[in-house]
Structures are given as structure tokens and as C-alpha cells.
Amino acid sequence: MLTKYAALTIYFVILFGIGVLASRRIQSLQDYYVGGKKLGYWIAAFSARATGESGWLILGVTGMGAMMGVSAFWVVLGEVLGVYISWQFMAKKFKRLTDEYEAITIPDYLVGRFGSTTNNLRTVAAIVLSVFVIIYVSAQIDITGKTFETFLGINYYTGAIVGFTIVLTYIFTGGFIAVAWSDFFQGSMMFGGLVLLPLVTVLMIDFPDGIFSKLEMIDPGLLSLWGPAGLTAVNVATIIGLATIGLGFMGSPQVYVRFIAIRNEQEIQKGKWVAVIFTLLTDSAAVFIGILGRVLFTGIGDIPETIFGVGAEKVLPVLVETIMPMALVGLYIGVILAAVMSTIDSLLVVASSAVTRDLYQKVLGKGGNDVKLTSVSRLTTVFMALLALGLSMTVALLSPDRTIFWFAIFGWSGIASTFCPTIILSLFWKGFTEKGAIAAMIGGFVTVPLTKFVLANLDTYGIYFDKIDVMAPAFIVGLVAGYIGSKIDSR
């Protein structure tokens, strides 16, 4: 146990050090929000991927691999395609326009794109972003609590508060620069930890009948790309839900702020392959970790959730503590926390920038120099973080059977469905208008809870909406609402 604490202490000291070093480079509001637009491609790519993945990859996707077998690879396909399309076809144009409009937030970009003369667009964007950021951050805090509880036996609520305090400290100190540098460090930990674990497992454990032969023996459905029971309507709905998670990489503010902050378009071209390879290897490794856990620790007729917990979310911790030496177990605690904290820090900075820059400074017209505005942003960050912490604690009390994967995906989908259709249309359709953008954001925003809490509970068709989940319906509604709103506005 002492070794675990020692490894964790080193990890936290590094994060605090990053925050202190970054604070020395904060000279303006632009530095605090987008690092002075000077990020290199390695930092930008690793930071974007670490932020985009979060704890749902480390615990949620590994659990899916154990529960679903090879059909969980649909997540990998969807994410790789989403990352590639984003970097290849959207990032350069977005970077060019944000530099032209001198934008440092996503609402800044949208206001510049439409030449907005009112505060309506900025207000809607800032409010909906803040709501779903709080939800998504609360899901990451939840993962932090579960990590401390699983690995160290620390009370869930104590662990959640400790992790929350650490990440808030280095954000408060160093802003976006601290976020980007820490995300590079934490993204490297995620990459190494996920790729290393299945390699070490395969080298150390003898599988006399082969991994996939044993998987087939446990349940032949685990080898079907369509999932158990084959090509059924429910399984097709599940595949759509998994594959469309990657849509969230095509405009989500916490990811696209990296394109605002990157040095130039040439860095985007170089960073593209770093981001794609990172996604392919880490996501594939996560699914394979779940499969290895299923093969090693379950037999015919066993229910994986009885061994690995709800959603099989403890399959990675179980495998790590079985395979790895104690010193590396401590490292893997850091890997999980890295996935969580790299998302929390980015989301809080993006949300606080929306509230401070877009609501406080632009909408309310509150002036002040950069020092004052940076202080306001720091206080906003703390306030929003406390709201997320309160929501996380409430959900933990009211829903003890929640799964990490779907709790996190709800928040992720809310942010993505609000902004991705709007960003896509703004980049590729000249006829897109400001009122169309507002319609797209509201349409995507409203469809997320509507799908989750109403459509998914319908008697006959609810099962299909439950399996498709919220991303695809909300994304489609956002695109359609943006198109119709623009056409009406153009008359």
C-alpha cells in the first residue's frame, strides 16, 4: 500500500509543478484561456486526445470489452473516424477563421462568423455549454471517487473530494497552459498504461487454447461483431450508439479550443497523425483489456458484473493488480486519474471562459483589465467546479447502480450535440445564419434529455432509443434545426 501512495504522490507533485510553472507564463486573458495561441502539435494532439477520452475510456470501454467482446470495437471505429475527419477536414479552416476573428472562445468564433450584432447567440452558447460541462465534470469526479475506493480502499466521497481539490488547484494557478501541459503528461500516461497492460498480460500468461478460442468457449456471441444474438434490430441500434460517439470530436468546445490555441495550420497537419494513432491504439487496447479480463477471470455461464462490478468497470483494476508489480499498480492509479483530470481541467477552463468572457465581459458589459478578468475567471472556475462536485455527490447517493460509461456519455453527448452540428454547418455552409445556429444549439441541447428520459422509456420503441443513446438523435436534430432555422431566417 505504501508503494501505491508513493507513486500517487509523485504524480500529484508533478501536476502541482506544472501549475506553478504555467502560472509564470500567464500575462493576459488570452494566455489564461488559449495559451497565447502558441501550442506545438505534440502538446495540442495529446492534450486534445486526453481531454476527449476521459475516464470513460479507462474504466467504461474496458468494461464494455468484458461485457460485449469484439462488438465493443465499434467504439474504436467511430472514434478513429471522428478524430480523422475533425483534424483532416475541419481543424485548419476553423483555425484560420478563429485567427481572423481574433477569437479565444467558441462563442467568440460564432459571433465573428455571423457578424452578430446582438448577444443572443453568445448567451445561448455560454449557458448551454455551462450546463453540460457541469454534468460531464460531475461524471469525471464520480470516476475519481470510484478509483480511490477500488485501488486504495479510501471512502468514495473522500476520494472524489481529494481528486477534485488537486485538479482545481493547478487549473486555478496556471489556466489553459497548465491544462495543456498537464494533459500532455497525462495523455502520455494514458497511452503508455493502456498499450502496456495487454502486451504484458499476453507475455506473462499462457493461453493454451488461444485468447479468442477461450472467449468463444465462454460465450460464442462474444466473438460476433454484431453482438450476442447476432444481427438483430436491438444490436444494430447498439452499434449505432457506439459508433456515433465519435461524432463528438467534430466540434466539441473542449477539443476545438486546442485548434484555437495551436501555433499554426502546419502544426495541425503534423498533429493529425499523432491524434489518429493515439486514438486507434488506446481505444483498441481498452477493448482488448476487457476481453483479456473476461477470458482470465470468468467461465461459462458466469456473469461478468458479479466479478467486475456494475458495467464490468473494475476489469482493468482487477487485471492490473493480478498482472503488475505493486509499484506499477500505483502508476495505474495515476493513469486512471490522468484520464479523469485531463478532462475535468479542460472542461472547467472552457466553461469559465464562456461565463467570464462571453457573459460577464461581452453580454453584461463588465469591463476591467486582463488581471481583473483573469481573477473573475478563476473564481468562476471554482464556483462551477463546486456545482459539479455537488451534482456528483447527489447522483452517487440517488443512483448507486449507475455506470461510468453512460453517465459520462450523457454529459459528453450534451456538449457535442449542442456544438458539433453548429460548428460543422458554420464551416461548410455559407447559407447558415445566426438564427439557424441558435436553433441548432437549442435543438441538440433539448434532444439529449428528451431522448434519455422520455423516448428511451417508451413501451414499444424505447429499447431502441436506449441502445442508440442520445448522441445520434440529438446530432441529427441539431443539423436539421440549423438548416430549417437558416432557411426561415433567409426569407
C-alpha positions as CSV (number, residue, x, y, z in Angstrom):
1,M,0.0,0.0,0.0
2,L,2.9,2.3,0.8
3,T,4.2,1.9,-2.8
4,K,0.8,2.9,-4.2
5,Y,0.8,6.1,-2.2
6,A,4.4,6.9,-3.1
7,A,3.6,6.6,-6.9
8,L,0.5,8.6,-6.5
9,T,2.4,11.3,-4.5
10,I,4.9,11.7,-7.3
11,Y,2.1,12.0,-9.8
12,F,0.4,14.8,-7.8
13,V,3.7,16.6,-7.2
14,I,4.3,16.7,-11.0
15,L,0.8,18.2,-11.6
16,F,1.4,20.9,-9.0
17,G,4.8,21.7,-10.5
18,I,3.2,22.1,-13.9
19,G,0.6,24.5,-12.4
20,V,3.4,26.6,-10.8
21,L,5.5,26.8,-14.0
22,A,2.5,27.6,-16.1
23,S,1.4,30.4,-13.8
24,R,4.6,32.3,-14.7
25,R,3.5,32.5,-18.3
26,I,0.1,34.0,-17.7
27,Q,0.4,37.6,-18.8
28,S,-3.0,38.1,-20.4
29,L,-6.5,36.7,-20.7
30,Q,-5.5,35.1,-24.0
31,D,-2.7,33.3,-22.2
32,Y,-5.1,32.1,-19.5
33,Y,-7.7,30.7,-22.0
34,V,-5.7,29.6,-25.0
35,G,-2.0,29.7,-24.0
36,G,-1.3,32.7,-26.2
37,K,-2.0,30.6,-29.3
38,K,1.4,29.0,-29.2
39,L,0.9,25.3,-28.7
40,G,3.0,22.9,-30.7
41,Y,1.5,19.8,-32.4
42,W,2.6,17.2,-29.9
43,I,1.1,19.2,-27.0
44,A,-2.1,20.0,-28.9
45,A,-2.7,16.5,-30.2
46,F,-2.0,14.7,-26.9
47,S,-4.0,17.4,-25.0
48,A,-6.9,17.0,-27.3
49,R,-7.0,13.3,-27.1
50,A,-6.5,13.1,-23.4
51,T,-9.4,15.6,-23.0
52,G,-11.6,13.8,-25.5
53,E,-11.3,10.4,-23.9
54,S,-11.7,10.9,-20.1
55,G,-12.2,8.2,-17.5
56,W,-14.9,6.5,-19.6
57,L,-12.2,5.1,-21.8
58,I,-10.1,3.7,-18.9
59,L,-13.0,2.1,-17.0
60,G,-16.0,2.3,-19.2
61,V,-14.7,1.0,-22.5
62,T,-12.6,-1.7,-20.8
63,G,-15.8,-2.8,-19.0
64,M,-17.6,-2.8,-22.4
65,G,-14.9,-5.1,-23.8
66,A,-15.5,-7.5,-20.9
67,M,-19.3,-7.4,-21.3
68,M,-19.6,-7.3,-25.1
69,G,-16.5,-8.9,-26.5
70,V,-15.4,-7.9,-30.0
71,S,-18.5,-5.9,-30.8
72,A,-17.2,-3.2,-28.5
73,F,-14.7,-2.4,-31.3
74,W,-17.4,-0.4,-32.9
75,V,-16.5,2.3,-30.4
76,V,-12.9,2.3,-31.8
77,L,-14.1,2.6,-35.4
78,G,-16.4,5.5,-34.5
79,E,-13.8,7.4,-32.6
80,V,-11.0,7.0,-35.1
81,L,-13.2,8.2,-37.9
82,G,-14.4,11.2,-35.8
83,V,-10.9,12.2,-34.9
84,Y,-9.6,11.8,-38.5
85,I,-12.5,13.8,-40.0
86,S,-12.0,16.6,-37.4
87,W,-8.3,17.0,-38.0
88,Q,-8.3,16.4,-41.7
89,F,-11.3,18.4,-42.9
90,M,-12.3,20.9,-40.1
91,A,-9.4,21.9,-38.0
92,K,-7.4,24.0,-40.5
93,K,-10.5,26.0,-41.6
94,F,-11.5,26.5,-38.0
95,K,-8.1,27.7,-37.1
96,R,-8.0,30.1,-40.0
97,L,-11.3,31.7,-39.1
98,T,-10.7,31.9,-35.3
99,D,-7.4,33.8,-36.1
100,E,-9.3,36.1,-38.5
101,Y,-11.9,36.9,-35.9
102,E,-9.4,37.1,-33.0
103,A,-11.5,34.6,-31.1
104,I,-10.4,33.0,-27.9
105,T,-13.6,31.1,-27.1
106,I,-16.1,29.1,-29.2
107,P,-18.8,31.8,-28.8
108,D,-16.3,34.4,-29.9
109,Y,-15.8,32.4,-33.1
110,L,-19.6,32.0,-33.7
111,V,-20.2,35.8,-33.2
112,G,-17.4,36.6,-35.6
113,R,-18.6,34.0,-38.2
114,F,-22.1,35.6,-38.3
115,G,-21.2,39.2,-37.6
116,S,-23.6,39.1,-34.8
117,T,-24.9,42.5,-33.6
118,T,-26.9,41.1,-30.6
119,N,-25.9,39.0,-27.6
120,N,-28.4,36.2,-28.3
121,L,-26.0,33.8,-29.8
122,R,-23.3,34.4,-27.3
123,T,-25.8,34.0,-24.4
124,V,-27.3,30.7,-25.6
125,A,-23.8,29.2,-26.4
126,A,-22.4,30.1,-23.0
127,I,-25.4,28.9,-21.0
128,V,-25.9,25.5,-22.7
129,L,-22.1,24.9,-22.6
130,S,-22.0,25.6,-18.8
131,V,-24.9,23.3,-18.1
132,F,-23.5,20.2,-19.8
133,V,-19.9,20.9,-18.6
134,I,-21.2,20.7,-15.0
135,I,-22.8,17.4,-15.8
136,Y,-19.8,16.0,-17.6
137,V,-17.3,17.2,-14.9
138,S,-19.6,15.6,-12.3
139,A,-19.2,12.3,-14.1
140,Q,-15.4,12.6,-14.0
141,I,-15.5,13.4,-10.3
142,D,-17.6,10.3,-9.8
143,I,-14.9,8.2,-11.6
144,T,-12.2,9.8,-9.3
145,G,-14.2,8.6,-6.2
146,K,-14.5,5.1,-7.6
147,T,-10.8,4.9,-8.4
148,F,-9.7,5.8,-4.9
149,E,-12.2,3.4,-3.5
150,T,-11.2,0.5,-5.7
151,F,-7.5,0.8,-5.6
152,L,-6.8,2.3,-2.2
153,G,-9.9,1.4,-0.1
154,I,-10.5,5.1,0.6
155,N,-14.1,6.2,1.1
156,Y,-15.7,7.1,-2.2
157,Y,-16.6,10.6,-1.1
158,T,-13.2,11.3,0.4
159,G,-11.5,10.2,-2.8
160,A,-13.7,12.3,-5.0
161,I,-13.0,15.4,-3.0
162,V,-9.3,14.8,-2.9
163,G,-9.1,14.4,-6.7
164,F,-11.3,17.4,-7.2
165,T,-9.1,19.6,-5.0
166,I,-5.9,18.6,-6.8
167,V,-7.2,19.3,-10.3
168,L,-8.8,22.6,-9.2
169,T,-5.5,23.8,-7.7
170,Y,-3.4,23.5,-10.8
171,I,-6.1,25.0,-13.0
172,F,-6.6,27.9,-10.6
173,T,-2.9,28.5,-10.7
174,G,-1.9,28.0,-14.4
175,G,-5.1,28.2,-16.5
176,F,-5.0,26.8,-20.1
177,I,-1.2,26.5,-20.2
178,A,-1.3,24.3,-17.1
179,V,-4.2,22.3,-18.7
180,A,-2.3,21.8,-22.0
181,W,1.0,20.8,-20.4
182,S,-0.6,18.5,-17.8
183,D,-2.8,16.9,-20.5
184,F,0.3,16.1,-22.5
185,F,1.9,14.5,-19.4
186,Q,-1.4,12.7,-18.5
187,G,-2.1,11.7,-22.1
188,S,1.4,10.1,-22.2
189,M,0.5,8.2,-19.1
190,M,-2.8,7.0,-20.6
191,F,-1.2,5.9,-23.8
192,G,1.6,4.0,-22.1
193,G,-0.6,2.4,-19.5
194,L,-3.3,1.2,-21.8
195,V,-0.9,-0.1,-24.5
196,L,1.4,-1.7,-22.0
197,L,-1.2,-3.7,-20.0
198,P,-2.4,-6.1,-22.7
199,L,1.1,-6.6,-24.0
200,V,2.4,-7.6,-20.6
201,T,-0.6,-9.8,-20.0
202,V,-0.1,-11.7,-23.2
203,L,3.6,-12.2,-22.5
204,M,3.1,-13.3,-18.9
205,I,0.1,-15.5,-19.2
206,D,-0.1,-18.8,-21.1
207,F,-3.2,-19.1,-23.1
208,P,-3.0,-22.8,-24.3
209,D,-6.2,-22.6,-26.3
210,G,-5.7,-19.1,-27.6
211,I,-7.4,-16.0,-26.3
212,F,-10.3,-15.9,-28.8
213,S,-10.9,-19.6,-28.6
214,K,-11.4,-19.3,-24.9
215,L,-13.6,-16.3,-25.4
216,E,-15.8,-18.3,-27.8
217,M,-16.0,-21.2,-25.3
218,I,-17.2,-18.8,-22.6
219,D,-19.9,-17.3,-25.0
220,P,-19.8,-17.6,-28.8
221,G,-21.7,-14.3,-29.0
222,L,-18.6,-12.5,-27.7
223,L,-16.9,-13.1,-31.0
224,S,-19.7,-11.7,-33.1
225,L,-19.2,-8.1,-34.4
226,W,-23.0,-7.8,-34.2
227,G,-23.0,-8.7,-30.5
228,P,-24.7,-11.7,-28.7
229,A,-27.8,-13.0,-30.6
230,G,-26.3,-11.8,-33.9
231,L,-27.8,-9.3,-36.3
232,T,-30.9,-8.1,-34.5
233,A,-32.6,-4.7,-34.5
234,V,-31.6,-4.1,-30.9
235,N,-27.9,-4.9,-31.7
236,V,-28.0,-2.6,-34.8
237,A,-29.3,0.1,-32.5
238,T,-26.4,-0.6,-30.1
239,I,-23.8,-0.5,-32.8
240,I,-25.2,2.9,-34.0
241,G,-25.0,4.2,-30.4
242,L,-21.4,3.0,-30.1
243,A,-20.1,4.2,-33.5
244,T,-21.7,7.6,-33.3
245,I,-19.8,8.5,-30.1
246,G,-17.0,9.7,-32.4
247,L,-19.3,12.5,-33.7
248,G,-18.4,14.4,-30.5
249,F,-14.9,15.0,-31.8
250,M,-16.2,17.2,-34.6
251,G,-16.8,20.4,-32.8
252,S,-16.9,19.9,-29.0
253,P,-15.5,23.1,-27.4
254,Q,-13.1,21.4,-25.0
255,V,-11.4,19.7,-28.0
256,Y,-11.7,22.6,-30.5
257,V,-10.1,25.1,-28.2
258,R,-6.9,23.2,-28.9
259,F,-7.2,24.3,-32.6
260,I,-7.6,27.9,-31.4
261,A,-4.5,27.5,-29.3
262,I,-2.3,25.7,-31.7
263,R,0.5,27.7,-33.3
264,N,-0.5,27.5,-37.0
265,E,-2.1,25.3,-39.7
266,Q,1.2,23.4,-40.3
267,E,1.1,22.2,-36.8
268,I,-2.4,20.8,-37.3
269,Q,-1.2,18.8,-40.3
270,K,1.6,17.2,-38.2
271,G,-0.7,16.7,-35.2
272,K,-3.3,14.9,-37.2
273,W,-1.5,11.5,-37.4
274,V,-0.4,11.8,-33.7
275,A,-4.1,12.2,-32.7
276,V,-5.3,9.4,-35.0
277,I,-2.7,6.9,-34.0
278,F,-3.2,7.7,-30.3
279,T,-6.9,7.1,-30.6
280,L,-6.5,3.8,-32.6
281,L,-4.0,2.3,-30.2
282,T,-5.5,3.4,-26.9
283,D,-9.1,2.6,-27.8
284,S,-8.2,-0.8,-29.2
285,A,-6.1,-1.6,-26.1
286,A,-9.0,-0.6,-23.8
287,V,-11.4,-3.1,-25.5
288,F,-8.7,-5.8,-25.6
289,I,-8.1,-5.3,-21.9
290,G,-11.7,-6.0,-21.2
291,I,-11.6,-9.2,-23.4
292,L,-8.5,-10.4,-21.6
293,G,-10.2,-9.9,-18.2
294,R,-13.2,-11.8,-19.4
295,V,-11.0,-14.7,-20.6
296,L,-8.9,-14.8,-17.4
297,F,-11.4,-14.4,-14.7
298,T,-14.8,-15.7,-16.0
299,G,-16.0,-19.1,-17.2
300,I,-19.1,-20.5,-19.0
301,G,-22.3,-19.1,-17.5
302,D,-20.5,-16.5,-15.3
303,I,-22.0,-13.0,-15.2
304,P,-19.1,-10.6,-15.6
305,E,-20.8,-7.9,-13.4
306,T,-20.6,-10.2,-10.4
307,I,-16.9,-10.3,-10.7
308,F,-16.0,-6.9,-12.1
309,G,-18.9,-4.8,-10.7
310,V,-21.6,-2.7,-12.4
311,G,-20.8,-2.4,-16.1
312,A,-17.7,-4.6,-15.5
313,E,-15.9,-1.3,-14.7
314,K,-13.4,-2.9,-12.4
315,V,-11.9,-5.2,-15.0
316,L,-8.8,-3.0,-15.5
317,P,-8.1,-2.7,-11.8
318,V,-8.5,-6.5,-11.3
319,L,-6.2,-7.2,-14.2
320,V,-3.6,-4.7,-13.1
321,E,-3.5,-6.0,-9.5
322,T,-3.2,-9.6,-10.9
323,I,-0.5,-8.9,-13.5
324,M,1.5,-5.9,-12.5
325,P,4.1,-5.5,-9.7
326,M,2.9,-3.3,-6.8
327,A,5.0,-0.2,-8.0
328,L,3.2,-0.3,-11.3
329,V,-0.2,-0.7,-9.6
330,G,0.4,2.8,-8.1
331,L,1.2,4.0,-11.6
332,Y,-2.1,2.7,-12.9
333,I,-4.0,4.7,-10.3
334,G,-2.3,7.7,-11.8
335,V,-3.3,6.5,-15.3
336,I,-7.0,6.5,-14.4
337,L,-6.8,9.8,-12.6
338,A,-4.9,11.2,-15.6
339,A,-7.8,10.3,-17.8
340,V,-10.2,11.9,-15.4
341,M,-8.3,15.1,-14.6
342,S,-7.3,15.8,-18.2
343,T,-11.0,16.1,-19.0
344,I,-12.0,18.0,-15.8
345,D,-9.4,20.7,-16.2
346,S,-10.2,21.3,-19.9
347,L,-13.9,21.5,-19.3
348,L,-13.7,23.9,-16.4
349,V,-11.4,26.2,-18.3
350,V,-13.7,26.2,-21.4
351,A,-16.8,26.8,-19.2
352,S,-15.3,29.5,-17.1
353,S,-14.1,31.3,-20.3
354,A,-17.7,31.1,-21.6
355,V,-19.1,32.6,-18.4
356,T,-16.4,35.2,-17.9
357,R,-15.5,36.2,-21.5
358,D,-18.9,35.8,-23.1
359,L,-21.4,36.5,-20.4
360,Y,-19.6,38.8,-17.9
361,Q,-17.4,40.8,-20.3
362,K,-19.4,40.8,-23.6
363,V,-23.1,40.3,-22.6
364,L,-23.1,42.2,-19.3
365,G,-20.5,44.7,-20.5
366,K,-18.4,44.4,-17.4
367,G,-15.0,45.9,-18.1
368,G,-11.6,45.7,-16.4
369,N,-8.1,44.9,-17.4
370,D,-6.8,41.3,-18.0
371,V,-5.7,40.9,-14.4
372,K,-9.2,41.6,-13.2
373,L,-10.8,39.4,-15.8
374,T,-8.4,36.5,-15.1
375,S,-9.3,36.8,-11.4
376,V,-13.0,36.6,-12.3
377,S,-12.4,33.6,-14.4
378,R,-10.6,31.8,-11.6
379,L,-13.5,32.5,-9.2
380,T,-15.9,31.3,-11.9
381,T,-13.9,28.1,-12.3
382,V,-14.1,27.4,-8.5
383,F,-17.9,28.1,-8.5
384,M,-18.6,25.8,-11.4
385,A,-16.4,23.1,-10.0
386,L,-18.3,23.2,-6.7
387,L,-21.6,22.8,-8.6
388,A,-20.2,19.8,-10.4
389,L,-18.9,18.3,-7.1
390,G,-22.4,18.7,-5.6
391,L,-24.1,17.1,-8.5
392,S,-21.7,14.2,-8.4
393,M,-22.3,13.6,-4.8
394,T,-26.1,13.8,-5.3
395,V,-26.0,11.3,-8.2
396,A,-23.9,8.9,-6.2
397,L,-26.5,8.9,-3.4
398,L,-29.5,8.6,-5.6
399,S,-28.2,6.2,-8.2
400,P,-25.8,3.6,-6.7
401,D,-26.2,1.3,-9.8
402,R,-25.1,4.0,-12.3
403,T,-22.4,3.0,-14.8
404,I,-19.4,5.2,-15.6
405,F,-19.8,4.8,-19.3
406,W,-23.3,6.1,-19.7
407,F,-23.1,8.8,-17.1
408,A,-20.1,10.2,-18.8
409,I,-21.5,9.8,-22.3
410,F,-24.7,11.7,-21.3
411,G,-22.6,14.8,-20.5
412,W,-20.3,14.3,-23.5
413,S,-23.2,14.0,-25.9
414,G,-24.9,17.0,-24.5
415,I,-21.9,19.2,-25.2
416,A,-21.2,17.6,-28.6
417,S,-24.9,17.7,-29.8
418,T,-25.2,21.3,-28.9
419,F,-22.0,22.5,-30.6
420,C,-20.9,20.0,-33.3
421,P,-23.8,20.5,-35.7
422,T,-23.3,24.2,-35.3
423,I,-19.6,24.1,-35.9
424,I,-20.0,21.8,-39.0
425,L,-22.6,23.9,-40.6
426,S,-20.7,27.1,-39.8
427,L,-17.6,25.8,-41.6
428,F,-19.2,24.2,-44.7
429,W,-22.5,26.0,-45.5
430,K,-22.5,29.7,-46.5
431,G,-26.2,29.9,-46.1
432,F,-26.0,29.1,-42.3
433,T,-27.3,32.1,-40.3
434,E,-27.1,33.3,-36.7
435,K,-30.8,32.3,-36.0
436,G,-30.0,28.9,-37.6
437,A,-27.1,28.5,-35.3
438,I,-29.3,29.3,-32.2
439,A,-31.9,26.8,-33.5
440,A,-29.2,24.1,-34.0
441,M,-27.8,24.6,-30.5
442,I,-31.2,24.6,-28.8
443,G,-32.4,21.6,-30.9
444,G,-29.3,19.5,-29.9
445,F,-29.5,20.6,-26.3
446,V,-33.1,19.7,-25.8
447,T,-33.0,16.4,-27.6
448,V,-30.4,15.0,-25.3
449,P,-32.6,14.8,-22.1
450,L,-35.7,14.2,-24.3
451,T,-34.1,11.0,-25.7
452,K,-32.7,9.9,-22.4
453,F,-35.6,10.4,-20.2
454,V,-38.7,10.3,-22.5
455,L,-38.1,8.4,-25.7
456,A,-35.9,5.7,-24.1
457,N,-38.8,4.9,-21.7
458,L,-41.5,4.3,-24.4
459,D,-43.2,0.9,-24.2
460,T,-42.6,-0.4,-27.7
461,Y,-39.7,1.6,-29.2
462,G,-37.9,2.7,-26.0
463,I,-35.4,-0.1,-26.1
464,Y,-34.1,1.2,-29.5
465,F,-33.7,4.7,-28.3
466,D,-32.0,3.4,-25.1
467,K,-29.4,1.4,-27.2
468,I,-28.8,4.2,-29.8
469,D,-28.5,6.6,-26.8
470,V,-28.6,10.3,-27.1
471,M,-25.7,11.4,-29.5
472,A,-27.1,10.3,-32.9
473,P,-30.7,11.6,-32.4
474,A,-29.5,14.9,-30.9
475,F,-26.9,15.4,-33.6
476,I,-29.4,14.8,-36.4
477,V,-32.0,17.2,-34.7
478,G,-29.3,19.8,-34.4
479,L,-28.4,19.6,-38.1
480,V,-32.0,19.7,-39.2
481,A,-32.9,22.6,-36.8
482,G,-29.9,24.6,-38.1
483,Y,-30.9,24.0,-41.7
484,I,-34.6,24.9,-41.2
485,G,-33.8,27.8,-39.0
486,S,-31.4,29.3,-41.6
487,K,-33.9,28.8,-44.4
488,I,-36.7,30.6,-42.5
489,D,-34.3,33.3,-41.4
490,S,-33.2,33.9,-45.1
491,R,-36.7,34.6,-46.3
